[in-house]
Amino acid sequence: SLEIDLRQVYEVFSVQIRMGRSFAPRGYALEKMIDDGSYVPLEYVVETPETDCVALFGVNSALGPPNSADAVLCRGYMDASPGSSGDTIRIDLIFTSGLRPGVTDNSVKFVDFVSARNLRFRFVGFTADATKANASQFTVAEVQVRGRCSCNGFASTCDVATDTEPYQCGCTAESNTAGASCDRCLPLFNNASYERALDNPSFACQQCSCNNSADSCVFNATLDRGVCNCTSNTRGIECTECRVNVDRNPDTG
């Protein structure tokens, strides 16, 4: 198997592997992992779907497009010709005989399915030609992964990641979000529980009412609103009271 650490979570749309000086595998599994969890399958590609899907991976072969946003398909090679050196194996998670459900409206179910921090390419079994040639290993010449930054629906651009710096989503001003993936609200905009702008594209973080006496607030699920982290010797949900033994300055109100 071959593992790739993407260093950050990306939404993976397609993967292409060009084999080196070896035969293509009889079966190929593309798997993903997020946050050091366990690898889960994204798709299977096999030489002969009618028999290999069940024999190698215990699943039925797929006919036609996915029927759900998170459907894991098993199908025949799209661009590969097993049995020759330099085969190209391609998996498209967006369009397979039809558009995957959830792509158009950028649904939570679709985004969660294609989101990955680590990818694993697992090769299973040798083709008949490889067996005749006494092949004993697989070699990979090139891997291409295409996708986009994971910005939770709050950005249309992101900075390119480097070896030392992660990508940074260009969170829109109107979303009032922050973080490399726009994954949290700005400090003073936690008056509602954070949501991803996927199934709810109109969501924006809401500003707390702190009477200019706080630099941040936190959402309180019991109160269903934000509670200010008061400064300036004030207290209360909205910093409307003086702290004990502190009188309000009549000049400031």
C-alpha positions in Angstrom: 0.0 0.0 0.0 1.0 3.6 -0.5 0.0 6.3 2.1 0.0 10.1 1.6 -0.3 12.7 4.4 -2.0 15.8 3.0 -1.0 17.7 6.2 -4.4 19.3 6.3 -8.0 18.3 5.5 -8.9 18.7 1.9 -12.0 17.8 -0.1 -10.7 15.3 -2.5 -12.4 15.1 -5.9 -10.3 12.8 -8.0 -7.2 10.7 -7.7 -5.0 9.4 -10.5 -2.1 6.9 -10.2 0.3 6.1 -13.0 2.0 2.8 -12.3 5.7 2.4 -12.9 7.5 -0.6 -14.3 5.0 -3.1 -13.0 1.6 -4.5 -13.8 -1.5 -2.9 -12.5 -3.1 -4.7 -9.5 -6.1 -6.9 -9.8 -7.9 -4.7 -7.3 -7.3 -1.2 -6.0 -8.8 0.5 -2.9 -8.8 4.2 -2.3 -9.2 4.9 1.4 -9.1 8.0 3.6 -8.5 9.0 7.2 -9.2 12.1 9.2 -7.7 13.2 12.5 -5.6 10.0 13.1 -8.7 7.8 13.1 -9.2 4.7 11.0 -9.0 4.3 7.3 -12.4 4.0 5.6 -13.0 3.3 1.9 -13.8 5.9 -0.8 -13.9 3.6 -3.8 -12.8 0.3 -5.2 -11.5 -0.3 -8.7 -11.0 -3.8 -10.1 -10.0 -5.7 -13.2 -13.3 -7.7 -13.5 -16.2 -6.1 -11.6 -18.5 -9.0 -12.0 -16.3 -11.3 -9.9 -13.5 -9.2 -8.3 -15.7 -6.8 -6.3 -17.0 -9.6 -4.2 -13.9 -11.8 -4.2 -11.5 -9.0 -3.2 -13.5 -6.6 -1.2 -16.8 -8.3 -0.3 -19.0 -5.7 -2.1 -21.2 -5.8 -5.2 -20.2 -4.1 -8.4 -21.8 -0.8 -9.2 -23.8 0.0 -12.3 -24.6 3.6 -13.1 -24.0 6.7 -10.9 -23.9 6.7 -7.1 -27.3 6.7 -5.5 -26.2 8.7 -2.4 -23.6 11.3 -1.5 -21.5 8.9 0.5 -21.9 5.7 -1.7 -18.7 3.7 -1.9 -18.6 2.2 -5.4 -16.8 -0.8 -6.9 -16.2 -0.7 -10.6 -13.9 -1.6 -13.4 -10.8 0.4 -14.4 -11.7 3.7 -16.1 -8.5 4.6 -17.7 -6.3 1.6 -17.0 -5.4 -1.4 -19.1 -4.3 -4.0 -16.7 -1.4 -6.1 -17.9 0.8 -3.4 -19.4 3.6 -1.3 -17.8 2.7 2.3 -17.0 -1.0 1.8 -16.5 -3.0 4.7 -15.3 -5.7 4.2 -12.6 -8.2 7.0 -12.2 -10.9 7.5 -9.6 -13.4 10.4 -9.9 -15.5 11.0 -6.8 -17.6 13.7 -8.4 -18.8 12.2 -11.7 -19.1 8.4 -12.2 -21.6 7.7 -15.0 -23.5 10.7 -13.6 -23.1 13.4 -11.0 -22.8 12.3 -7.4 -25.7 13.5 -5.2 -24.8 16.4 -3.0 -22.2 17.9 -5.4 -24.5 20.7 -6.7 -25.7 21.9 -3.4 -22.4 21.2 -1.5 -24.2 19.1 1.1 -22.7 18.2 4.5 -23.0 14.5 3.6 -21.0 14.9 0.4 -18.4 17.2 1.9 -17.9 14.8 4.8 -17.5 11.9 2.4 -14.7 13.5 0.3 -12.9 15.2 3.2 -9.5 13.6 3.9 -6.3 14.3 5.8 -4.6 11.1 4.8 -5.1 8.9 1.7 -4.1 5.3 1.3 -3.8 3.4 -2.0 -4.1 -0.3 -1.3 -3.2 -2.8 -4.0 -4.8 -6.2 -3.9 -3.8 -9.2 -6.0 -2.1 -9.7 -9.3 -3.7 -9.9 -12.7 -3.4 -13.1 -14.8 -0.7 -11.5 -16.9 1.3 -10.4 -13.8 1.1 -13.9 -12.4 2.4 -15.4 -15.7 5.3 -12.9 -15.5 6.0 -13.9 -11.9 5.4 -10.3 -10.7 6.0 -9.8 -7.0 5.6 -6.1 -6.4 3.9 -2.9 -7.6 5.7 0.3 -8.4 4.1 3.8 -8.7 5.6 6.5 -11.0 3.2 9.4 -10.3 0.2 10.3 -8.1 -2.2 13.2 -8.8 -4.7 14.3 -6.2 -7.2 17.0 -7.1 -9.6 18.8 -4.8 -10.0 22.0 -2.9 -9.3 23.5 0.5 -11.9 22.6 3.2 -13.4 26.0 4.1 -16.8 24.9 5.5 -18.7 27.0 2.9 -17.3 30.3 4.0 -14.7 31.1 1.4 -14.2 30.9 -2.4 -10.4 31.2 -2.3 -7.5 29.9 -0.2 -3.8 30.5 -0.1 -1.6 27.7 -1.4 0.0 25.6 1.3 3.8 25.3 1.4 6.2 22.9 3.1 6.1 25.1 6.2 2.8 26.9 6.1 -0.7 25.4 5.9 -3.3 26.8 3.6 -5.5 29.6 4.8 -9.1 30.0 3.6 -10.1 33.5 2.6 -13.1 33.6 5.0 -15.6 36.2 3.8 -16.1 39.3 5.9 -19.9 38.7 6.0 -19.5 35.2 7.5 -17.6 36.6 10.6 -15.5 33.4 10.7 -11.9 32.8 11.4 -9.3 29.9 11.3 -7.4 28.2 8.5 -10.6 26.5 7.5 -13.1 29.1 8.6 -13.9 26.6 11.3 -14.8 29.0 14.1 -16.5 32.3 14.7 -14.6 35.6 15.4 -14.2 36.2 19.1 -17.1 38.6 19.5 -19.4 36.7 17.1 -20.5 33.7 19.2 -24.1 34.6 19.8 -25.3 31.5 18.0 -23.8 28.0 17.8 -21.3 27.7 14.9 -22.6 25.9 11.8 -21.0 25.1 8.5 -22.5 27.0 5.6 -23.2 23.8 3.6 -26.8 22.6 4.1 -27.4 26.1 5.5 -25.5 28.4 3.1 -27.0 31.6 4.6 -25.5 31.0 8.0 -23.2 33.7 9.5 -21.8 34.0 13.0 -23.8 36.5 15.1 -22.3 39.3 17.1 -22.8 39.3 20.9 -24.1 42.4 22.6 -21.4 43.3 25.1 -21.8 47.1 25.4 -18.2 47.7 24.3 -17.0 46.0 27.5 -15.6 42.7 26.1 -13.2 41.4 23.5 -14.8 38.0 23.2 -17.9 36.0 24.0 -18.8 32.3 24.2 -21.9 30.5 23.1 -23.9 29.0 26.0 -26.1 26.2 24.8 -28.4 26.3 27.9 -29.1 30.0 27.4 -29.0 29.6 23.6 -27.0 32.8 23.2 -23.5 34.2 23.7 -22.1 35.2 27.1 -19.6 38.1 27.1 -16.2 37.7 28.7 -16.4 41.1 30.3 -13.6 43.6 30.9 -13.6 47.1 32.4 -14.7 45.9 35.8 -18.1 44.8 34.4 -20.0 41.6 34.6 -23.3 40.0 33.4 -24.3 38.3 30.2 -24.0 41.6 28.3 -21.6 43.3 30.7 -24.3 45.6 32.0 -23.4 45.4 35.7 -20.5 46.6 37.7 -18.3 44.1 39.5 -18.7 44.0 43.3 -17.3 47.1 45.1 -16.9 48.9 41.8 -19.0 51.9 40.9 -19.8 52.9 37.4 -18.1 56.1 36.2 -21.0 58.7 35.7 -19.0 60.3 32.9 -19.0 57.1 30.8 -22.5 55.9 31.8 
